[in-house]
């Protein structure tokens, strides 16, 4: 099993590379990766095949036990709010994205042998005051 050889940083970076490849094969174009927005970070920003801007949170893990929930089960409200805040800042700084629909996705990457990917599209962010554009609503 390759999983035990990863440090936390290496596991995160490896998971992000796996997620990037997975999304590329699914037809996404990567617009940005590992973007810092203040103290917050966006793992990936992509354009899906239909032209929707997708802000992607990647969760990488190597073990699944009751004490260590796997992948998407580790996404908590505070993390999702930081994710949404970073997405809003990124969107404001990129006027070329104005008018495009946007959504939030999460990709869980299990680095155990064999590697497995779970892609959750359109995750709900538990925060008020999100722009309809970022929620994917049509204007």
C-alpha positions in Angstrom: 0.0 0.0 0.0 1.5 3.4 -1.0 -0.6 5.4 1.4 1.6 5.2 4.5 4.6 6.8 2.7 2.9 10.2 2.3 3.4 13.2 4.6 0.3 15.4 5.0 1.7 17.9 2.4 2.7 15.2 -0.1 -0.7 13.5 0.3 -2.5 16.8 -0.4 -0.4 17.6 -3.5 -0.6 14.1 -4.8 -4.4 14.1 -4.3 -4.6 17.5 -6.2 -2.6 16.1 -9.1 -4.9 13.0 -9.3 -8.0 15.2 -9.1 -6.6 17.5 -11.8 -6.0 14.5 -14.1 -9.4 13.1 -13.3 -11.2 16.4 -14.2 -9.0 16.8 -17.4 -10.1 13.4 -18.6 -13.7 14.4 -17.9 -13.3 17.4 -20.2 -12.4 20.2 -17.8 -9.9 22.9 -18.6 -7.8 23.9 -15.6 -7.8 27.7 -15.2 -5.8 27.8 -11.9 -4.4 25.6 -9.2 -3.4 26.2 -5.6 -4.6 29.8 -5.6 -4.1 31.8 -2.4 -6.9 34.4 -1.8 -5.9 36.1 1.4 -5.6 33.4 4.1 -7.8 31.1 2.0 -7.0 28.7 -0.8 -8.6 27.2 -3.9 -7.3 23.8 -4.8 -8.5 24.0 -8.4 -10.5 26.3 -10.7 -11.7 24.7 -13.9 -14.0 25.3 -16.8 -16.2 22.3 -17.4 -17.2 21.1 -20.9 -20.3 23.2 -20.8 -18.4 26.4 -19.9 -19.3 26.5 -16.2 -16.6 27.8 -13.9 -16.0 25.2 -11.3 -14.3 25.9 -7.9 -12.9 22.5 -6.7 -12.0 21.5 -3.1 -9.9 18.4 -3.1 -9.8 16.1 -0.1 -7.1 13.4 -0.1 -6.9 10.6 2.4 -5.2 7.3 2.9 -7.2 5.5 5.6 -10.9 5.0 6.3 -11.9 4.2 9.9 -14.5 5.5 12.2 -11.9 7.7 13.9 -10.7 9.1 10.6 -13.7 9.8 8.2 -12.9 9.5 4.6 -12.8 12.2 2.0 -16.0 14.2 1.6 -17.0 13.3 5.1 -14.2 15.6 6.3 -15.7 18.8 4.8 -17.1 21.0 7.6 -19.1 24.2 7.4 -16.1 26.4 8.4 -13.9 24.9 5.6 -16.7 25.3 3.1 -17.2 29.0 4.1 -13.5 29.7 3.6 -13.7 27.9 0.2 -16.6 30.1 -0.8 -14.9 33.3 0.4 -11.8 32.4 -1.7 -14.0 31.7 -4.7 -15.7 35.0 -4.4 -12.4 36.8 -4.3 -11.0 34.9 -7.2 -14.2 35.6 -9.2 -13.9 39.4 -8.5 -10.3 39.4 -9.6 -11.1 37.8 -12.9 -13.4 39.9 -15.0 -13.1 37.5 -17.9 -15.3 35.2 -15.8 -18.2 37.7 -15.5 -21.4 36.3 -16.9 -20.3 32.7 -16.7 -22.3 30.3 -14.5 -20.3 28.9 -11.5 -20.5 26.0 -9.1 -18.7 24.4 -6.2 -17.5 20.8 -6.5 -15.5 18.6 -4.2 -13.3 15.7 -5.3 -12.2 13.0 -2.8 -9.1 11.1 -3.7 -8.4 7.8 -1.8 -4.7 7.2 -2.2 -4.8 3.7 -1.0 -4.1 0.9 -3.5 -6.0 1.1 -5.8 -6.5 4.9 -6.0 -10.2 5.9 -6.2 -11.8 9.2 -7.0 -15.2 10.5 -5.9 -16.5 13.7 -7.6 -19.4 15.6 -5.9 -20.8 18.2 -8.2 -22.7 21.2 -7.0 -22.0 21.0 -3.3 -24.0 23.3 -1.0 -22.1 25.9 0.9 -23.6 26.7 4.3 -23.3 30.4 4.1 -25.7 33.3 3.3 -24.9 36.1 1.0 -23.5 34.1 -1.9 -24.0 35.6 -5.2 -26.6 33.9 -7.4 -23.8 33.6 -10.0 -21.6 31.6 -7.7 -24.6 29.3 -6.9 -24.9 28.6 -10.6 -28.2 30.4 -11.1 -28.8 31.9 -14.5 -28.8 35.7 -14.6 
